Amino acid sequence: MERTKVKSSIIKTLGYDKEALLLEVEFHNSEVHRFINIPVNIFENMMKSPSKGAYFIQNISNNYPRRYIRKKKFTII
């Protein structure tokens, strides 16, 4: 899935597959999460939102199933 860079303090890129209703979110910490059953209007509204991070937190994060595609790796010091 191709992702597009967005202007956000928490989100680096967003990708959407409207046929499969999948949303991929890459965060600035390098984690990538995939959300399923995301309606087209939810994605379109997020892309129009002046604060994509706030929209994501309020409307997507805890409302749709997620799968971790890439988790942040921690370095032990």
C-alpha positions in Angstrom: 0.0 0.0 0.0 1.4 3.4 -0.9 1.4 5.9 1.9 1.5 9.7 1.6 3.4 12.0 3.9 1.2 14.2 6.1 1.8 17.2 8.3 1.2 16.0 11.8 3.1 15.9 15.1 2.4 12.2 15.6 1.7 10.7 12.1 4.3 10.5 9.4 2.4 8.8 6.6 -1.1 7.6 5.8 -2.1 5.0 3.3 -5.6 3.8 2.4 -7.0 0.9 0.3 -10.7 1.8 -0.4 -11.5 -1.6 -1.9 -10.3 -3.4 1.2 -11.2 -0.6 3.6 -7.7 -0.7 5.1 -5.9 2.2 6.7 -2.1 2.2 7.4 -0.7 4.7 9.7 3.1 5.2 10.1 4.0 7.2 13.2 7.1 9.4 13.7 8.4 6.7 16.1 8.5 4.3 13.0 5.6 2.1 14.2 3.1 1.1 11.5 -0.4 0.2 12.4 -3.1 -1.2 10.0 -6.7 -0.6 10.8 -9.5 -2.6 9.2 -13.1 -1.7 8.1 -12.3 2.0 7.8 -15.1 3.6 5.8 -14.1 5.9 2.9 -15.7 8.9 4.5 -13.6 8.5 7.7 -10.4 8.4 5.7 -11.5 11.4 3.6 -12.4 13.4 6.7 -9.1 12.7 8.3 -7.3 13.9 5.2 -9.3 17.1 5.2 -8.8 17.6 8.9 -6.4 20.4 10.0 -5.2 18.1 12.8 -4.8 14.6 11.5 -3.4 13.4 14.8 -6.4 14.7 16.8 -8.8 13.3 14.2 -7.1 9.9 14.4 -7.2 9.8 18.2 -10.8 10.9 18.4 -12.3 8.9 15.5 -10.1 5.9 14.7 -7.5 4.8 17.3 -9.9 3.0 19.7 -12.8 2.6 17.4 -11.5 0.1 14.8 -9.5 -3.1 15.0 -5.7 -2.7 14.6 -2.8 -4.9 13.6 0.8 -3.9 14.3 2.7 -4.1 11.1 5.9 -2.7 12.6 6.4 -2.1 16.2 9.0 0.3 17.6 12.2 -1.4 18.6 13.7 -0.4 21.9 17.4 -0.1 22.5 18.7 -1.3 25.8 21.4 1.0 27.2 
